[in-house]
Amino acid sequence: MKTHYYTQDIIDICDCNHLTVEDIYDKISIKYPDAWKSSIYRNVEELAKKGELRKVIWIWKKSYFEKNKWNHIHLIDENTWEIIDIEYCFISPDLPKNFKISEIDLKIFWEFVNT
């Protein structure tokens, strides 16, 4: 696949953000008005395959991309759809001794409740 001159910009834009291809396109097209959405889509998918970006699929099969390489859990506010990254912390005596987590794909949907 042809690497575009804005590939590094895509990676930078996704740093610690959760963005759809449309979000990425909106940001890239400000700096590069000649960029095509289909080209952005292909580049984002290729970057995800290479491990430069992480692709996270939410409900309704909508994909978000981020450049956050550490394993973490996604908290998703059901009212605002804001996504917050939190570090995973759990200990289980049932895990094998040489057990190493390579990737986590855990989403927790939450909302504030008045009690």
Buried (B, 14 or more C-beta within 10 A) or exposed (E): EEEBEBBEBBBEBBEEBBBBBEBBBBBBBEEBEEBEBEBBBBBBBBBBEEEBBBEBEBEEEEBBBBBBEEEBBBBBEEEEEEBEEEEEEEEEEEEEEEEEEEEEEEBEEEEEEEE
